[in-house]
Amino acid sequence: MLHYDIKWRDFITMVAAVNGTEAYQNQMIPMFAQELKDPSNKGDIYEIFLKTHHRLKTQVPGQIPEFRSTLSLKLSLKNIFKP
């Protein structure tokens, strides 16, 4: 098994609302959990965050979520939710 040493510079974050705005209905965690469990996802954490970000912006009008990533490698969570 290959081990990658993830440095402090490799991070991925998402917050429900950018600074200065309110999270009207904090749906981010449930949406993120749904994306993690979705069998169509291939385990790529960046794509899962991106889909969650898009759903949050679309389904909760007026909320401005923030998504940041400095990942330099693909980070996969493949098969973490096996039935």
C-alpha positions as CSV (number, residue, x, y, z in Angstrom):
1,M,0.0,0.0,0.0
2,L,1.3,3.4,-1.0
3,H,1.4,6.0,1.8
4,Y,1.3,9.8,1.1
5,D,2.6,12.2,3.6
6,I,0.0,15.0,3.5
7,K,1.6,18.3,4.4
8,W,0.0,21.2,6.2
9,R,-0.4,22.9,2.7
10,D,-2.7,20.1,1.5
11,F,-6.2,20.9,2.8
12,I,-9.8,21.0,1.7
13,T,-12.5,23.0,3.6
14,M,-16.1,24.1,3.2
15,V,-18.1,26.4,5.3
16,A,-21.9,26.9,5.1
17,A,-21.6,30.6,4.7
18,V,-18.8,33.0,3.9
19,N,-17.7,35.6,6.5
20,G,-20.3,38.2,7.1
21,T,-23.2,36.1,5.9
22,E,-25.6,33.9,7.7
23,A,-26.3,30.2,7.2
24,Y,-30.1,30.4,7.0
25,Q,-30.7,26.7,7.1
26,N,-27.5,24.7,7.8
27,Q,-28.0,21.8,5.4
28,M,-24.3,21.4,4.6
29,I,-23.6,18.4,6.8
30,P,-26.7,16.4,5.8
31,M,-26.0,17.1,2.1
32,F,-22.3,16.2,2.5
33,A,-23.4,12.9,4.1
34,Q,-25.8,12.2,1.3
35,E,-23.0,12.7,-1.3
36,L,-20.6,10.5,0.7
37,K,-23.2,7.7,0.6
38,D,-24.2,8.2,-3.1
39,P,-23.1,5.1,-5.0
40,S,-22.5,7.1,-8.2
41,N,-19.6,8.9,-6.5
42,K,-16.2,7.4,-7.1
43,G,-14.8,8.4,-3.8
44,D,-12.9,11.5,-5.0
45,I,-13.3,13.9,-2.0
46,Y,-12.8,17.0,-4.2
47,E,-15.7,16.0,-6.4
48,I,-17.9,15.2,-3.3
49,F,-17.1,18.7,-1.9
50,L,-17.9,20.3,-5.2
51,K,-21.2,18.5,-5.6
52,T,-22.2,19.4,-2.0
53,H,-21.2,23.1,-2.6
54,H,-23.3,23.2,-5.8
55,R,-26.4,21.5,-4.1
56,L,-26.1,23.9,-1.1
57,K,-26.0,27.0,-3.4
58,T,-28.9,25.7,-5.5
59,Q,-31.2,24.4,-2.7
60,V,-30.8,27.1,-0.1
61,P,-31.3,30.4,-1.8
62,G,-29.4,33.4,-0.4
63,Q,-26.8,31.2,1.3
64,I,-23.3,31.7,0.1
65,P,-21.1,28.6,0.9
66,E,-17.3,28.8,0.7
67,F,-15.2,25.9,-0.7
68,R,-11.4,25.9,-0.7
69,S,-8.8,23.4,-1.7
70,T,-5.1,23.2,-2.0
71,L,-4.9,19.5,-2.6
72,S,-2.1,18.6,-4.9
73,L,-3.0,14.9,-5.2
74,K,-6.3,13.1,-5.7
75,L,-7.7,12.1,-2.3
76,S,-10.1,9.1,-2.5
77,L,-12.5,7.8,0.1
78,K,-13.5,4.8,-2.0
79,N,-15.5,2.1,-0.4
80,I,-15.8,3.7,3.1
81,F,-19.6,3.0,3.1
82,K,-19.9,-0.6,2.2
83,P,-23.4,-2.1,2.8
